[in-house]
Amino acid sequence: MATSDILIWVGTFTEDPDEGIHHFRLDPTSGALTPAGTTGGVPNPFFLKVDATGQRLYATNAVDELDGRAEGGMSAFTIEQPSGELRLLNRQATGGTLPCYISLDRSGRQLLTGNYNSGSVAVLPIDADGLQPVSSRWQHEGFTAINPERQDGPHVHCMVLDPSERWAYAADLGADVVRVYAFDADSGSLTPAHDLTVTAKPGAGPRHIAFHPSGAYAYLLNELNGTLGVYAFDAESGRFDEIHTVTTLPADFTDENYAADVQLLPSGDFLYASNRGHDSIARFAVDAGSGRVEFIGHTPAEGSWPWNLAIDPTTNFMLVSNYESDRVDVLRIHTDTGDLTPTGHSAPAPKPTCVTMLAL
């Protein structure tokens, strides 16, 4: 992909009301990051998403109370081009506490989120004025308590649409399941499909889901036990069928670790998973015929506690949100081998948790 400039926005989780979303520009040749400003006063913009038009950015307000209500929020911004400056359109409550993920349908009319602390999922319609009140909401029940510090209740960590946009998948870390919903993009409604629930190993802690570009496979990253589940996916039925499960860690690693994010190259040839604790990115080759993955190595994250991974539109670079290092680091992607190598480029950002971007 040829592009002259890439706008970068970094979400933060600082609890500081004066902080917010940090802006950068990425050089698509060198990987250098140039500071371009900050949108302050955005409460805990934990997760960010640019819509398909490149005209709007959405940010979770990952808090338990906002605007006098015991709920988290979702903020909508317009994007000024070419500066990347954000203009607040509006903000809506999410029907639960600490929202931590954003999915948008292709039409840009519906936003789906998961409320981590309260363990619920919600849809917020979108129109010309911005976000509208929640149109559909479901509260999860049950938890495993295998890990009592993290599994004391339902905790939805992501809400992802499948490529056909007929189904929505909610990874529930507290209950060790992925709950499935039929999704109607016209009405913004979710209908539980209980018979399609995906059960993970007790104590696994499902966190993030990624679909293969072919639409034939799904990958579930489990935070608490550091594993990656590989599933055959059928868009007609919405069913996940497990193929195999692999670890994201070395066999001799026994220290604390929490897997965080999973990303695939647009080609579908390679998959990456971040390890917080081992402070690495696990690299896997993907077999297009079977969906199976083969571990090919670990790359140091160049910082501490790599939260989220973002692949730039040129597929030249991976941006790593190194939370404890207060820094975003840039790695070069070698698309022929799946290798990642340091560029020497990074940019400061307080407690970064998410990177989203837009090619100009």
N, C-alpha and C positions, 0 to 999 in steps of 0.2 A: 504494500500500500504506500503510495507516494503522498507525503504530506509535509508541509513546511513548518508546522508548529503544532504542539499538543498542549492543551490546557489540562491542568491537574488540580484536583481539589482533595484535600486530606481531612477526614473526620477525626475528631479527638474525643477523649473521655477523661476530662480533667477535673470535673466538678467546679471549675472556675467560670463564673458567669461572664467574665471579660474575654474569655477565649472563645473559640468557635471553629470555623472552617478556614483552613489555610490554603492559599492559592500558590501555584507554581506554574512555570512553563517548562516543558520537557523538550530538549533538543533531540529530534528523532535520529540523528546520526551519532552523536557522542554519548547521549544519555544524561547530559548535564541538566540539573534542575536550577531554575532561576526563580527566586521569590517574586511573587506578583501581588501580594496583599493578603488581608485577612478579613473575613466576615465575622465580626465579633457579636457577642450577645446571643449566641445560639446555644441553648442549653444542651450540653452533651450530644453533639452530632455524631453519634456512635457509628452509624452506617449511612452511606450516601449512594445515590443513583441518579445518573443523567438519563433523560428520556430519549426515545429514538429520534426525535426531531432535533436534539441538541439545543433546545430552547429553554428547557426547564431542568432544575436539579431539585431532588427531594432529599431530606435529611431526617433521620429519626432523632427525637429528643428523648434520649434514654434516661429517664428519670421516673420516680415513683409519684411525684406531685408536680403539677404544672398549672399555672394560671388559677391557683386556688382549688384545683380538682385533684383527687387521688388517682391520677392517670398520667401516663406518658403522652407524648405528642409526636406529630409529624409536621414538618415545615416544608412549604413549597416556595421555590425561588425561580425568578426568571434569570437567564444568563445573558449578560451584556457581552456581545462579541464585537471586536476580537479581544477585549480586555479580560474576559472571564469574571468580571465583577458580578456579584449576586445581589438581586433585589428581592426582598421578601414579599411574596404574594399574600400568603396567609398561613395559619397554623390550625390544626385540628387535633382533638384528643383521639387516642387510638383504642379506647375501650379496655385498656389494661395497663399494667405498669412495666416500665423499662422495655419499650419496643427496640428490637435489635436487628431487624432485617427489612429489606425492601425488595419486592418484585413488582414489575410493571407489565401489564399485558401489551401486546404489540400496538394496539390502537391508542395506547396512552390514556385510556379512559378509566382504568381501574388500577389501584395500588393495593397490594397485599402485604401484610406485615405479621410478625409474630411478637407477642408480648412476653418477654422472657420471665420476669419475676412472677407475674400472675398466671402464666401458662395458658394464654388464649391466642386465638388468631382473629384477624379482622380484615375487611375490605373497605377502602375509602374511595368513593368515586371521585373523578377529576373532571372539571369543566374549565371554561375560559377564565373563571375567577380563582381557580386554584383547587385545593382539596375541599371536599364536601364531607359531612358527617358520616360516620360508619354506617354502611348499608347491610353488612352481614358480619356476625361475630359468633364464635363458638368458644366455650370454655372447656379446656381439657381437664380430665379428672385422672387421679391415680398417680402413683410414683413407686419406685422400687426400693429406695433407701439403701441400696447396696453401698453407695457412697453417701453417708448421712450428711456430709457437709455440702454436697452439691445436688443430691437427689432427695430433697425434703418435700418436694411437691412437683407438679408438672412445670416444665421450663421449656417453652418453645424457643428454639435457637435460630430457626430459619423457616421461611415459607416460600416455596419454589414452585413455579408453574412448569409443567412438562412442555416440550417443544410444540405439541399440538394445542396447548392451552385448554385442554378439556379437563385436566386434573391439576390439583394443587397438593403439594406434599409438605407436611409440617414435621420437622425433626424435633422430637421432644426429648431433651437430655434427661429430664427427671424421671420419665416413665420408660426409658429405653425402647421407644417405639417411634416409627414414622406414621403419623395419622394422615389419611388420604381423604380428599374432598373433591367432589365433582364441582367444576367451576363454570359459571355462566357469565360470559363477558358482557352480555347485553344488560343484564340486571344487576351485575356485581354481587351475585349470590354464591354462597358455598353450601353444599349439601354433603354431610358426612357419608363416607363409604366405608363403614366399619369392617366389612368383610375383606377389604384390601389392606388393612393395617399391617405394616412391616415390623416384625419384632427383632430387635437386636439382642446380642448377648447381654445377660444381666451385668450391670455396671459399665457397659460400653459408653453410654452417654452420647447418643446421636447429635451431631452438631450442624454440619453443612452437607448439601447435596449438589451434585453437578451431573448434567446429562451429556452424553457423548454427542458430538455434532451429527452423527448418523441418526440419532433418535432411538437407537436400538438398545442402549445400555445406560445405566445410572450408577453413580458412585456416591457412597455414603461414608463420610468421614466421622469417626467416633472419637470424641474428645478425650474421654476419661481413660480408655484403654489403648489409645493410639493405634487404631486399626482402620483399614479402608475396606468397606464391603462393596463388592462388585455384583451387579444385578442385571439380568436381562429385563428389558422393559417392553411391554406391549401397550401401545397407545390406545388401542381399541378398548381393552379391558381395564387399563390403568394398573395392571398387575406388575409387581416386582418379583422376580424369581432369582434367588441367590445363586451366583456362579462360584465365587470363592471369596475369601477374606484374607487380607495380608496385613502385616504390621508396617507401621511407618518408622519404626525405631530399630537400631542395631540390637542384635541378640544379647549383647553384654551390657546394655544400658539399663540401669536399675533406679536411677534418680527420678525425681518428680518431672512429669511431662504432661502437657495438655495440647493435643492436636487442635489446630485452629481453622485452617482454610484449605479448600481443594479447588484447583483450577486445571483446565485442559487447554492445550493449544487449539486454535481454531481448526487445524488439520485433523485433530483427534489422535495424533500419533504419540503424544506424551502427556502425562499427568503429573501434577505437583501437589504436595501437601506440606503444610508448615507445622513444625514442632516447637512449641513453647516449653523450654526447659532444656531439651537437647539443642535448641536454638539452631535448627537446621531446616532445610527444605528437602524432603524426600522426593526422588525422581523415579518415575515409572514409565516404561515403554508400554504402549497399549496395542494389543492385537485387534485389528479392525474386524477380523472374521469371527472372533469369539468374545470380544470385550475384556478378556483376561488381561491383567497387568503383570509386568515383570519388573522387579526392583532393579534399578541400574546405579543408584548411588545417593549419597547425601551431599548437599552443598551447604557450607556455613551461611547463615543468614546475614552475616556482616554486622550483626547487632544482637540485642537481647530481647527475647519474647516476641518473635515474629507473629503478628496477629493475623493480618490479611495479606493476600497476594493479589497483584493486579498486573495483567499482561497488556502492554500498550497496543494501539491499533495497528502498528507496523509489525508486531510480534518480534521486534528487536530487543525489547527490554521487559524485565519483570521488576515491579516496584514492591518493596517489602516494608510493611509497617512495623518497625521494631519498637514496640511499645515502651519497654523499660529503658531503651537507649534514647528516647525522645527524638527519633530520627526516622526518616524514610531513606532506604538504601536502594540503589539501582544495580541490578545484575543484567548482564547481557545473555540473551537466549540464543543458543545454537540450535536452530530448528532441525538440522539434519541428524543431530545426535541426542538432543534433549538436554545437553549440558548447560550449566549456568556458570558464568565467570564474573568476577568483580569488575566494575567499571571504574571504581574509585570515586564515583559521584554519590552524593547524599545531600539531604536538606534537613534542617532542624524543624521539628514539629512536636508540640507537647502531647505526650501519650497518644500517638497516632493509632487508630484502630481500623481505618478503611481508606482506600484510594479509589477515586473514580476519575474518568478522563474523557476528553473530547478532542478529536482531531479536527483542525481547521483546514 
